[in-house]
Amino acid sequence: MNCLKIVCCLINMGNLPRYALSFESLVYTFLKSQLPKVIGVTVLLLSTARGFAAQSAAALVPGYDLTSKSTIILSQRNTQSRQIITLENASQVVQLARWGRGAALSTAFSPDSRQLAVASTIGLYIYTTDGLTETQFIPTESILTDVAYSSDGQTLATSSEDFKIRLWDVRSGQLVRTLKGHTNQVASVTFAPNGELLASGGYDNDIKLWDVRQGRLLRTLKGHTESIRDLAFSPNGRTLASASGDGTIKLWDTRSGRLLRTLKGHSEQVRGIAYSPDGRTLVSASNDGTVKIWDTQTYRALRTLEGHRGPVFDVVFLPDGRTIATASGDTTIKLWDAQTGQLIRSLEEHSAPVWCISFSPDGRLLASTSQDDTIKLWDVQTGRSIRSREDHVWIVTNVTFSPNARILAATVWDTTINLWDVQTGQLLYILEGHNGLALSAAFSVDNRTLASASLDGTVKLWNTQTGKLLRTLEGHKGIVYEAAFSPDGRILASASNDKTIRLWDAQTGELLRSLEGHTAPVRNVSFSPDGRMLASASQDKTINLWNTQTGQLIRQIEIQTQVICRATFSPDSKMLGLACSDGVIRLWDVQRDRLLRTLRGHTDAVNRVVFSPDGRMLASASSDFTVKLWNIQTGEYLKSLEGHTGVVYSVGFSPDGRLLASASADGTVILWGVP
């Protein structure tokens, strides 16, 4: 059962997937989602996910070799002995390590119930069901949206956002065949009971039927007016049911491709669909918060199950046909009596929306994936969670090194900040205390304090040695997007949705002054290394330069209409690097107040730029899923670092220039360097 069905329910922004959203859209997604209207904002804002669990922070070295069980990432070669990244060796920069397993988007049990396949944003995982122990990982270059086992358990099919379906040999993990034909991302894939036929559907609104053995496209089924969210074969394989964003379910004859019937009754998009084991009933789950049970002979709705307080994303039948399970945005899984429609039990151990569920063929286990970064296995008989993995992080929004290059801070798609030991890859602390998404983090110059900015409108200061909260800075009247320490560590600046920048005494937390001048939310702030200026970038398409001593506005830089930028000072304070929403990087001469040059090469918005410590290079993070390295002097594009499968939100050099870190919507952090 696929998890890409979440997208349009979470955001009212068309068919943009979560991992392809700009940072602004990401925040918009959180604030404007339909979920808070029905389950309360706190359900989403108080996610208690643990992020990257230390024991499973997998290190992916070049070649994606995961055979080593060690979580020590960089200790094989001390970071101090690594080469500094320079103009001369930029072409040699490669991926050194990867932290995180990516978001879990779909699950499928093997026919013998011994294995659980998990489709994630970075590849395909195989776990044992007796302990959720990883036995295999197959990395992919594209986000996987769904996974399904063949009836004999020998083949796995995956669908992905690169418009392709792939067939894998379960035993060897080798790619058997790639099926091409869709013209947009594929959201759902499922085998017919005999294993000879495969159905796929996606955002091109088409359903395709494939001959599995020959890899041949048999026919394309057209009729839906919006994307296909889920597919299910009848137990005899003669009928295929499709659930669509157009709010309907369609039944198709698999031999002729003829449309048999269109079922209407849901008032919003249909997210999930499943046949009963005897084929007499069909159950559907919808964004309207209801589940409907249909008679497959009369095509009538027999009953409607109501009880969820949010959209219902997934639905499955227990193998004995007596129980129906549903997964919802209200964070619960509910078990229903298939005959009477009565609620049997509500499973309430997830702390965020539950996207996908699946029953084991022996009927003993239920698997669930959630936005709380977990995969859980439930005992169907008792309704208790018996096993859990807490390391499939959804999104990493920001990453930054401590000044001594020993700690890496990452803000993830919950309310926490993770602190990592760069040398060993071990998780040091999970900082908990925000009541909203932590959007960014910054270290003080002495490495002892970390400031975090949050959706909850506060800035929090943390002791990096103990992980303890020192104080909370309150005063902004909206989201705080970013915080930055002055070079001498005495002042902390914060940028907010309330259109202001606030300057705080970093030691006492006292508000020193509020800088007003922008006419729209302020997205970022950056101190000049010499400490004399503060740059603020706003959604009003301007960058303001402020005198840090007086708080006076020095000048305002206006960028062309409809372009939003983020500003970063060069090490010598003479230049600003502007990461812009039109995909162009602009280098601005601060002293002469003029544009020096533009750097073009990204195919989507540039979310962040950072100068190398020597000021000769620039690294950029983009919504085109890449990190690029540039020669500042010539504007020459040096190398594109490709490894993320989602939007790259943040990038940062270690202060010694030996490492580069990037954070992505694929739920991982990648460390880059010269091997």
Buried (B, 14 or more C-beta within 10 A) or exposed (E): BBBBBBBBBBBEEEBBBBBBBBBBBBBBBBBBBBBBEBBBBEBBBBBBBBBBBBEBBBBBBEEBEBEEEEBBBBEEEEBEEBBBBBBEEBEEBEBBBBBBBBBBBBBBBBBEBBBBBBBBBBBBBBBEBEEBEBEBBBBBEBBBBBBBBBBEBBBBBBBBBBBBBBBBEBEEBEEBBEBEBBEBBBBBBBBBEEBBBBBBBBBBBBBBBBEBEEBEBBBEBEBBEBBBBBBBBBBEBBBBBBBBBBBBBBBBEBEEBEBBEBBEBBEBBBBBBBBBBEBBBBBBBBBBBBBBBBEBEEBEBBBBBEBBBBBBBBBBBBBEBBBBBBBBBBBBBBBBEBBEBEBBBBBEBBBBBBBBBBBBBBBBBBBBBBBBBBBBBBEBEEBEBEBBBBBBBBBBBBBBBBBEBBBBBBBBBBBBBBBBBBBBBBBBBBBBBBBBBBBBBBBBBEBBBBBBBBBBBBBBBBBBEEBEBBBBBEBBEBBBBBBBBBBEBBBBBBBBBBBBBBBBEBBEBEBBEBBEBBEEBBBBBBBBBEBBBBBBBBBBBBBBBBEBEEBEBBEBBEBEEEBBBBBBBBBEBBBBBBBBBBBBBBBBEBEEEEEBBEBEBBEBBBBBBBBBBBBBBBBBBBBBBBBBBBBBEEBEBBBBBEBBBBBBBBBBBBBBBBBBBBBBBBBBBBBBBBE
